[in-house]
């Protein structure tokens, strides 16, 4: 065990946690905005994959990383709008539409990727973002190089958490989002456009999911592969519950998951005993299941989650 | 008389073939409290929803201070100075009082204007005596306070006209007094108020003028409600005279239902604390109390849905041991639950199936594990005829029936098996006078045949009319029991606030 403990307090380990947590934090915040407005977005897994593909492609073709990020964000927002069109404007089942969005986006991502890049023996890659040390702060021992010598997208994720909390709790729009997720009829009778507010929240959520996808293909892997997202979207849905639909707690949940994931990677690498590596791979997911089982007992979802709103119905 | 604040001219609204409103004229002057009277389905709520922008009228116009306006949404209505307090509150329970107030209000430099909101809330509190703690979550407020919040919400948005849809239905008598004095204060300061109700004594006490609707049309206008008798108004509402059913004397027999020291813990609402009561054969016991004081738990215990932690219950002399709906039913209990749509009938099944559901396993309706569709159908057809349930037939989806017909179907289902005890929650909620009358008659009928009946209700006048004894509940306890000969609304109202009665 001492080997493991030693590993934890290394710069590399802390930096790994931050890197693993970043896409999860974007995705979790995105899903949280959507769900706070009353819309479950099961399209998250596919939206992340498609955004990862478009971001990677845009960068690969243009050579500009930020153009790639922009493409990923727009893709996420567009797919969010598709989900919102079906579930909010037309009031269809959020489960069915979400799974539909995931299947469609994944299929489209594979199809377009093949169309653009063809079948290549060595998958194309891009030159990734470089780390951007923050003066002074990055000189703090251990914490500095781990947290403040990171990629700009990581800093964006760090800024996104307080920003999301501010928007949700301090702005009139955030109050509208919370109200349409709790009691859309109350919002409607107060003159708030329920459909518009939900639509905006789902689109914003999709854009954040797009950022998560961009991070995966443009920072973490520098390439697009078909197993790129590998369940991170589903994990984000669990983390929203774990984080009780709150930006700070959700970010905390993402960090905790990232910690367990980083830990299992180290345990694999350290060749601990004769345990097959698959056992370590399971750890973060077992952690998620246990945490969900414990935490979701007294977690209360937004009251109007999954419920479409129609005006003349009473 | 000052120029009207609001005027509705020739408003008509149809839903398919159903006429909800037909050429309705109505106006409210500043400082005036207008009563809008009518039975259920008379079109009161539809008319007010037209005024509040939820429905577009098919014909007619709305004038605000003499200017014609188009109201297509609640936002338009609010902008025109019209506020509405719905029967079911439009609040988000987990958000705070202040957040519920500030929803839809533009912020200050991109942020929610908390300071401005607090100041305005305090000002409204001073003006009308409507005080609220801004930081509390709405779920921590009593029903009366939630209603106050709805009124404050409308005033907060600058409403000059306030519509209240059956506001007293959820209040205790003392809370009603508080509401009335606040409404009078608002009217005195020049606001117009539309008060929707079917409780005649309240309309007579509060309003300056009354409009009566029947079948969507104005059938009467009363200029001096205080000096008009209730029966005159009732006649305007129903089109004929209403005679309350006569409750003859009865000689109660042995106790058919006893509860002894019943306490519960697991319950989403108020739990029961040491509840003891009994009902004798041929007797109607009323359970009064402000909603949320343990009535639901009581109904569930008696129906065998909720098992108490401690205490003993007997039905027809036999001790209930396992507390399951099947057991209490086998002992002779019939139940009519509060929510006809969710715990009464299965709305998506044919009426016939819903009507036999509690007894589906008995030999009458199934044999060798297979249903007997012919027997089920025949039973339903017989009951539809006997109770005059208006529906296309026994295979109609139960959810398609109106409230009155659903209640008749439930009564038919339970009474067909001659229960020894009948427990009923809110027997006439949502029913019009005619259907309510039918229900009352059935209860008195069962009473004469020796059934013991427990009626859980909130309408004290109704309970006083046909109960032999009335027990009052408060915070899960029994405050006291009165013989209906000694009971008055004032006395029961006092007990409903927890003050000890004399039994």
Boltz contact constraints between the chains, C-beta under 6 A:
constraints:
  - contact:
      token1: [A, 170]
      token2: [B, 111]
      max_distance: 6.0
  - contact:
      token1: [A, 170]
      token2: [B, 112]
      max_distance: 6.0
  - contact:
      token1: [A, 171]
      token2: [B, 110]
      max_distance: 6.0
  - contact:
      token1: [A, 171]
      token2: [B, 111]
      max_distance: 6.0
  - contact:
      token1: [A, 172]
      token2: [B, 107]
      max_distance: 6.0
  - contact:
      token1: [A, 172]
      token2: [B, 112]
      max_distance: 6.0
  - contact:
      token1: [A, 175]
      token2: [B, 99]
      max_distance: 6.0
  - contact:
      token1: [A, 175]
      token2: [B, 103]
      max_distance: 6.0
  - contact:
      token1: [A, 175]
      token2: [B, 112]
      max_distance: 6.0
  - contact:
      token1: [A, 179]
      token2: [B, 92]
      max_distance: 6.0
  - contact:
      token1: [A, 179]
      token2: [B, 103]
      max_distance: 6.0
  - contact:
      token1: [A, 182]
      token2: [B, 92]
      max_distance: 6.0
  - contact:
      token1: [A, 182]
      token2: [B, 94]
      max_distance: 6.0
  - contact:
      token1: [A, 183]
      token2: [B, 92]
      max_distance: 6.0
  - contact:
      token1: [A, 185]
      token2: [B, 90]
      max_distance: 6.0
  - contact:
      token1: [A, 186]
      token2: [B, 90]
      max_distance: 6.0
  - contact:
      token1: [A, 186]
      token2: [B, 91]
      max_distance: 6.0
  - contact:
      token1: [A, 186]
      token2: [B, 92]
      max_distance: 6.0
  - contact:
      token1: [A, 189]
      token2: [B, 74]
      max_distance: 6.0
  - contact:
      token1: [A, 189]
      token2: [B, 90]
      max_distance: 6.0
  - contact:
      token1: [A, 190]
      token2: [B, 103]
      max_distance: 6.0
  - contact:
      token1: [A, 190]
      token2: [B, 104]
      max_distance: 6.0
  - contact:
      token1: [A, 191]
      token2: [B, 74]
      max_distance: 6.0
  - contact:
      token1: [A, 191]
      token2: [B, 75]
      max_distance: 6.0
  - contact:
      token1: [A, 191]
      token2: [B, 78]
      max_distance: 6.0
  - contact:
      token1: [A, 191]
      token2: [B, 104]
      max_distance: 6.0
  - contact:
      token1: [A, 192]
      token2: [B, 104]
      max_distance: 6.0
